[in-house]
């Protein structure tokens, strides 16, 4: 399980919670179809609601 803030992503490993800074990080994500993709943390550097608004506005 994970959750995020504007600048960080929190990952619960079951034993502890890791706090990872988005800036400068590279994330490998597993998609539902089994494929993986890489996402630069700098590209998702915003809170989820702000990112959604930016996508809807086309920025």
Order of alpha helices (4+ residues) and beta strands (2+ residues): beta-beta-beta-beta-beta-alpha
